[in-house]
């Protein structure tokens, strides 16, 4: 499986936080469908009907408003100057839907950054870009003072349709150095990367 990540290195990838300056590249990568059925990576930020009622241009504008407010919702991956991949990573509190998920409810009370979504341009899939994005996300969280990065991949066969693994695969997280810390569903583990040692419990 290491060869998969080496392929991403051969692509000469670079990674950049999504800012107003790069918004058009985000739109270019996501295309007219907003990555998947008009989601524009707002799925974890809108609960229930609020998401289904705002898919499409409303979701795009919501995400743009977040970026315009100077909040970084994730990172873009570039190859040869073109955007080819995306990873959503923010403090867990930025994703209200996570707080109401039985399967993905908090493991403990520690402060974590959450990785909730990936999107890779079709021609660049299965080349290890997801692993590169994961490592870039860890570096970014560390630069922001974060200590724990958490993800919610799917533990499924390699031929599982891309549509159903938008939160990443367990194998990709393992390759990037994450470790499983909880599993409340057979196919939905919770993985963490510990940037710094877990602080001791206060007495």
Buried (B, 14 or more C-beta within 10 A) or exposed (E): EEEBBEBBEEBEBEBBBBBEEBBEBBBEBBEEEBBBEBBBBBBBBBEEEEBEEBBBEBBBBBBBEBBEEEEBBBBBBBBEEEBBBBBBBBEBEBBEBBEEBEBBEBBEEBEBBBBBBBBBBEEBBEBBBBBBBBBBBBBBBBEEEBBBBBBBBBBBEEEEEEEEBBBBBBBBBBBBBBEBBBBEEEEBBBBBBBBEEEEEEEE
